[in-house]
C-alpha cells in the first residue's frame, strides 16, 4: 500500500503488519511467492511461478546486500508511482465508499473515541463514527472510523483493534502475546507515516485515497509484473533488516540453498492452501 511521509511524499511499502510474528525469514518469501502463484492461477497475474520467484529473490537479496532503502515515489520509481496513483484510486470513488459507511450503532469504547477525536484538526465539523470492514487479517476485530468535514472536504481517521498473531494462538508453547506492529514500523528500513501510532492496543491512522492498500484489480492492464514483484521482494528485505545483523546472515544462508527452493516451497504451500480451502468449504456447507 501507500502513505504520505512528513514531507508529503508518497511512499510505497508494506502497510499491513497485523499478523506479524517471530518466524524464519523464509516464511515471508514463501508466502509472497505463493500469493503470486495463486494470483496467476486465478488470472490476476500472467507471470509464471519460476519467474515470480526469481524476481522476488532478486529484489530481496539486493535490499539485504545494499542495506535497503525506502520506496519513496518522488523523483524515482515513476512506473510504481503511476500504479499507486491509478484511476481506480480516484478520490471521488474513495470518499463515496467512506461516506457510505453506516454510522456505528450502540455504545463505542470511550478511549477509542478520544483517540480519534484528538487527531481531528481544529474546525472539523459534522463528525460521525462508523464501523468499517476491510481485509481478512482483522476480521472479528473492531475498526472504527471518525469521518468529518474540514475546510470544504472530507477527512477520516481509523482506529483498528490489534491482537497477537494467530501464529501464537497455534503455537502456545512459544506464545508471548506481544503485538509486534510498532516494533516493525520503527526498526525496519522505512520512511514512516507520521499519522500512524499504536495506543492502548489500537492502531490509529489517517485514511485517504493515497493512504491505503493497493488491490490486484487496481493494477493497470499494462504493467511489468516481474518489476513489481522485485519491488515487493525489496520491501521484504527492508522489513527484515529491522532485525540487527540479519542481512549478512540471511545472504549467506541463501547462497547455501539449492536452486529452485522457493518455487518448490511455494508450490507445496499453494497445494496446502487449496486443500485447506476445500476443507473449509465442505465444513461451511454442512
N, C-alpha and C positions, 0 to 999 in steps of 0.2 A: 504494500500500500504506500501511501504518500502522506507527508505532513509538511508544515512550514517551520523553518528554524527561527531563531531570534532575529535574524536579518530579513525575514520574509521570503527566503529562498525555498524553493520546492525541493524536498528530499524524498528519495525512494528507498524502501528497505522493508525489513520485517516489522510489521506494526501489530502483530497479534502474538503475544507471548504468554497467553493464559495457561497453556498446558506445559510450561517449562518444568523440566526435572533434570536431575543429575544423571546423565546417561553417557555411554561411549559416543565419541564424535561421529561414528559411522551411522548412528541412528538417524540424525537429521539428513544425511546424504541419501540413505536408503529410502526414507520417507519422501524426499523430494523427487528422487528418480522414479519411485513407484507412482507418485501423483502424475508425473509426466507420462508414464506408460499408460495409466488408466485414462488420462485425458485424450491420448492419441487413440486408444481403443474405442472411445466414445465419439470420436470425430472432432474433438475440440482442438487438437493439435495434429500436425501432419508429420512431425519428426518421429523417427523410429527410436526405439529404446537405446540401441547402441550409440547413436549419435547424441541422444539426450544425456546419457551418462558421461560421454566424453566431454560435452560442453560443461556439465556441472562440475566434474573433477578439474577441468581446465581452469575455470573461474575460481574454484575453491583453493587449489594449490597456489595459484598466482597471488591470491589475497594473503595466504599464510606466508609465502616467501617474501612478499613486499612489506608486510606489516599492516596491510589493509588500508582502506580509505573509504569514507562515506560516499554514497552516491548522491551528490548534490547536483540537481538538474538545472544548472545555470548556464555558464558558457560551454560546459562539457555535456556529453551524452544527450545530444539533441534528439536522436532517434527514440530514446527512452522517454524524454520529455513529451514527445508527440503522443506516445501511448498514454502517459499519465494525464494528459490534458485533452484526451479524445472527446469526441462529440457525445458519447454515451455518459460522460460525467458532467453534462451540462448543468449549470446552477439552477435553471428553471425546473428541470426534472427532479433534481436532488431535493430542492426545497418543497416541491409539491409532495414528495414522499414524506418528508419530515412533517409538513403541515397536516398531512392526512393521518398521522398517528393519533389514536384515540386518547383523550385525556384520561389520566390514571384515576381509577376509582378506588375507594377505600382508603384507610389510613396509610400514610407513607412514613418511612423512617425519618424522624426529625433531624438526625445527624446528616443524612443524605441531602435533605432539603437545604440545610445550612451550607453544606459544601458547594452545592450548585448555585445557590443564591449569592454566595461570596464571590463567585467567579464572574458574575454578570456585571458589565460596566455600569457606571452611574448613568441614569437616564433611560435604562432599559424598561420597557413598558409591556403590558399585556402578557405577563409571564404566566405560563402554564406548565404543568408537569405531565409527561406522557410516558407510557411504557413502550419499550422497543424490543423487538426480537430480531437478531441478526447472527448469522454464523451457526456453527454446531457445537463448538467447544464450550460455549457458555449457556447451553440450554438448561433450563431449570434454575438459573441464577438471575437475580433482579438486574434489569437495565432500566434506569430512569433517565429521562431527558428533560432538561429545562429549555423551553422554547420561548423566545421573546422577540419583540421588535426593538431595534436600536438604530437610530439615525436613518430611518426610512427603509430598513431591510431586516430580514430575519437573522437571528443568531441562535445557536444551540450548543449546549454543553451536556455531556453524558456522564453518568456515574454507573459503573458496572461492578457488580459484586464479584470478588475474586475468591477462589478456593484452591487448595492444593491440587497438584496434578493427579489425574486418575491413575498414573503410574504408581503413586504412593499408596493409593487405595488397593491396588492389585498386588503390591509387594510390601505388605505390612511390616515385615522384618526390617526393612530399610526406610520406613516412613519417618519423616521428621516433621511433617505438617507445615513446612516452610513454603511460603509463596516467593518465587524467585523473580517475579516480574521486574521489580525495582533494581535488583542486582544486575540483571541483564542490560537494562537500558542505561545504567550508569557505568558499567565496566566494559561493555563492548566498544569496538571502534564505531563511533556513531556521532552524527550531528543531531543533537537532541531536539525534541519537540518541547518548547518552553511551556506549553499549556497542559502537559501531561504530568500527573502526580498520582501517587498512591497514598491514600489516607484511610486509616482505620479499616483496612480490608476492602477498600473500594478504589477502583481505577477511575480517575476523573480526567476528562479530556474534552477538547473542543471538537465539534462535528462541523464539517463543511464539505463542499464538493471535492476539494483538493486535500482534505484530511480524512481519508477513508481508504478502504481496501480497493484493489483493482480485480475485477472478476474476469474469468475467461471470456465470457460473452462480450466484454468491453474491449477486447483486443481488436485492432484493425485487421481487415482481411489480409492485407499485405504486411507481413512482419517477418523479421529474422528470428525464428524460434530458437535456433542454436545460440544466438547472441543473447537473447532474453534469458535462457537457462544458464548461460555462463555468468550473467549478472546475478542470478539467484544463487549460484554456487559461490560467487564472490561475497555476497552478503552473508551467506552461512559462515564463511571464513571470518568476516568482520565480527560476527557474534561469538564464534569460538575463540577468537583472540582475546576475549574478555577473561578467559582463564589464563592466568600468568604462565609464561613459559610453555604454553601448549603448542604454539605454532611449530617450533622446531621438532618437537617430539612427534607430532602428527605427520609432518612431512616425511620423517624417517620411517614411520610405520607404513605410510602409503607406498613408499618405494619398495617395501618388502612384500606387498600384497600381489597376488597373481593377477595377470591381465584378465579383465572381464569380471572381476569380483563384484563390482557394483551392479552390473547388469544382472548377474546371477541372483544376487540378493534381492534386487527389485522384482525380479520375476517370481521368486518364491513368495515375497510379501504380497504381490498382486494376487497370486493364486489363493493365499490365505484370506485376504480381504474379500475376494469373491465368494469363497466358501462361507465366511462369517456372514456375509450379506444374505446368502441363500438361507442360512440357518435362521437369521433374524426374520426374513420374510415369511418363512414357514411358521415361525412362532407367532407372528402377528396375525396370521390367517386362521389360527385355531379358535 
